[in-house]
Amino acid sequence: MEYISLPKPYVDVVAECQAHMGEQVTFSGTVHRVRSFPEFSFIVVRTDRALVQCLFQGEEIGGIRREDVRDAMVVKVTGRVHEEVRAENGFEVELSAVEILGKPYDKLPVPLGKKYMGLSLDVDLPLRPITLRHPVKRAIFRVQSAIANGFSEYMISQGFVHMTSPKIVSAGAEGGADLFKVDYFGTRAYLAQSPQFYKQYMCGIMGRVFEVGSVYRAERHNSSRHLNEYIGLDFEMAYIDSMFDVMAMETGMLKYVMEYVKKNCAPELELLKANVPEIGESIPSVTFHEAKQIMLEKFGHKSKNRFDLDPKEEKMMCEYAKEEFGSEFIFITFFPSEKRPFYAKDDENDPKLACSFDLLFRGLEITTGGQRVHDYQEQMDKLNRRGMDASLFESFTIMHKYGMPPHGGLGLGLERLTMQLLGLSNIREASNFPRDMQRLEP
Amino acid sequence: MEYISLPKPYVDVVAECQAHMGEQVTFSGTVHRVRSFPEFSFIVVRTDRALVQCLFQGEEIGGIRREDVRDAMVVKVTGRVHEEVRAENGFEVELSAVEILGKPYDKLPVPLGKKYMGLSLDVDLPLRPITLRHPVKRAIFRVQSAIANGFSEYMISQGFVHMTSPKIVSAGAEGGADLFKVDYFGTRAYLAQSPQFYKQYMCGIMGRVFEVGSVYRAERHNSSRHLNEYIGLDFEMAYIDSMFDVMAMETGMLKYVMEYVKKNCAPELELLKANVPEIGESIPSVTFHEAKQIMLEKFGHKSKNRFDLDPKEEKMMCEYAKEEFGSEFIFITFFPSEKRPFYAKDDENDPKLACSFDLLFRGLEITTGGQRVHDYQEQMDKLNRRGMDASLFESFTIMHKYGMPPHGGLGLGLERLTMQLLGLSNIREASNFPRDMQRLEP
């Protein structure tokens, strides 16, 4: 029998080294690159977050021969830190002890030690457990992690309650045929297209809720902006006056997230040469109708799509926002109701329009949101008008039947936001282990 | 065109009222209960988190008749706050304005206004969008939310990086037949039984990672402690000396989470009459072998299960921990390797034992964790010894092949922890929309 005590405090290797200049430090990592000279070698050790240059002098240290230290070995090293302006982070560690904790059994299949690996996605993706060890690649996911953390932290600060929702469902929330089928003990079930119904339920329960969870779309796309499984950052809030309250919340959230990322990911942003947008006190917003006018007047573009913006038009509107307002974000509001979901609230002044919006960022839609129908009769009428069988939605409309507050919310694709923030050209680069039509592994 | 500015600051209704005693306040909520007298009514309004007693005097306020205010109406109310020791939270709001924001279309199917509804699960679960509006029920999920938030916050403070992993996978990580099948564009796929492979990959990439995500088990259980879809709190950490480092991290995490819950959920803990355990500086730990001895010597119980503890034995060991060490938690370590997963590291001193542990809390196993195999040859040998086809695991063992640090981690069931913390008798009470063999809705 023994007692398990609290863990040792966490130590960031770079901070530790910088705090102990001239002294001895011990840390662990993987051999990232070895550069050998006749009398010594530079051994660059990849720690959890950084590269640390170590100096191995002589032929042997404590039984470990210099020539045996090779790429991808996992090591624990001890040595004296000293300033070295030419090394990463401005210091170097002169080794006095080396312990081997793990070893590779084959030569690395990709040049991890190079500044850029220059791999095509076809080579990169199947080898993700290895390729993501590259400092530039893994930096993407540390930024993604910060986006999710910043999102949660902001939501909590605004009185939102973290929620989870089942992903095995009996029906799709967004309609259409793009549902993955699951065999649920012999019953046909589906993977959730969104947490929509559940966040509305929870909004009637808690007032303000958010979720960070998986979303499934069985779309037969093979594009650079679609994944078949992605992470949705969702929130839903009650007692709103209009969808503009939801948009204000998104503005506040994005401002917070951008500041969070800048504060927590400085080394990664530098590695990725990323430029985090400034969100001042507001984000510009135009109606769908205005957007069509703007594209016609400003770009001589006559839009053919009556219900939505196509990718080219999203780029155009972002160009406009940048030029006109110096903003990298722009909201588009009041889309035609016809192609918006059945739970979207229609505009009281013009029922052909939905109180629904998209947010565009650097040329790409990253959010869809809006106010939802909260009145039971209004929801039943809308289902009926669309020729939908309301009896199939009884477990959804039960919440309206027994009273719902006015409410609205949105969903934001984590990978899309990551992609746009970091200027990646394919969404697969912003998903650690992407799922697309051809890919189920790793 | 317009500018969308930042949202109004979030206001907690109770704090707002308490800060404005004697003054006028405005807030929104749902009519929870009405008690009518000849000259006035007490209207208890359920806000996002509390119940607020409002006094409606006279027959009408601004066009709203007193007799028309009924249960489940969503209202925005204005009035003067004054102290009232007999009311919830010690104050009452004397209404001067009432606005109706939403209305019910039918009489509530359950007695939401009662202190306890006294529903069986069969009645409760199908009506969850409504029944969770009850203060006691929704309190469970605010505590659950705090557990998840506290977990994330602690992990981040210890240098762990938030990760996500695909839930549509090509093979199960935990073996067995308990996998839900998914039709993935005509290919057979499964729902992930755990993020095991992915957190090991990410651990080789980031060093320390955590995830809060869905886990799927197609087990044909109909028990009070199993769900077919649940939320796993997972972490994985590199550069450990042994599994005891993982257990220390769990000790620190649980201590933090319990303090977080106490700090952030005081009203809910009171409503639920919950007793949050004290974790001092340690949690006791005994080996599986010792546990068998203890049960024999202390309880005269001769265990028949050579590989695990059964539910009765879990209770027994918790009774022992409580009596002997005053602890509501106890670790059980070094289980027989044979029934532990193929990725578990075997004990160097006795290869028949795995460096694997469970954590028991108030009579129930809530965690399984341990050290993992990190050496490629050791992992290949273990697969082969078990008669498993190593070629099926190439996308997993690729990480070992190119060098892995010693590492380990664990998974904790969020619903199980919630259930045990709050003394719930069925795990379905700790899942907002549970999935079991009979249940796919709501």
Interface residues (C-beta under 8 A of the other chain):
Chain A: M1 E2 Y3 I4 S5 L6 P7 K8 Y10 V11 D12 S28 T30 T47 D48 R49 A72 M73 V74 K76 L101 G102 K103 P104 Y105 D106 L108 P109 P126 L127 R128 P129 I130 L132 R133 R138 F141 R142 S145 A148 N149 S152 I156 S157 Q158 G159 V161 H162 M163 T164 S165 P166 K167 I168 V169 S170 F180 K181 V182 D183 Y184 F185 T187 A189 L191 F197 Y198 Y201 M202 G204 I205 M206 G207 R208 V212 G213 S214 Y216 A218 R220 N228 E229 I231 A238 Y239 F244 D245 M247 A248 M249 E250 T251 G252 K255 E281 S282 I283 P284 S285 V286 E290 F331 H374 D375 Y376 Q377 S395 F396 I398 M399 H400 K401 Y402 G403 M404 P405 P406 L414 N432 F433 P434 R435 M437 L440 E441 P442
Chain B: M1 E2 Y3 I4 S5 L6 P7 K8 Y10 V11 D12 S28 T30 T47 D48 R49 A72 M73 V74 K76 L101 G102 K103 P104 Y105 D106 L108 P109 P126 L127 R128 P129 I130 L132 R133 R138 F141 R142 S145 A148 N149 S152 I156 S157 Q158 G159 V161 H162 M163 T164 S165 P166 K167 I168 V169 S170 F180 K181 V182 D183 Y184 F185 T187 A189 L191 F197 Y198 Y201 M202 G204 I205 M206 G207 R208 V212 G213 S214 Y216 A218 R220 N228 E229 I231 A238 Y239 F244 D245 M247 A248 M249 E250 T251 G252 K255 E281 S282 I283 P284 S285 V286 E290 F331 H374 D375 Y376 Q377 S395 F396 I398 M399 H400 K401 Y402 G403 M404 P405 P406 L414 N432 F433 P434 R435 M437 L440 E441 P442
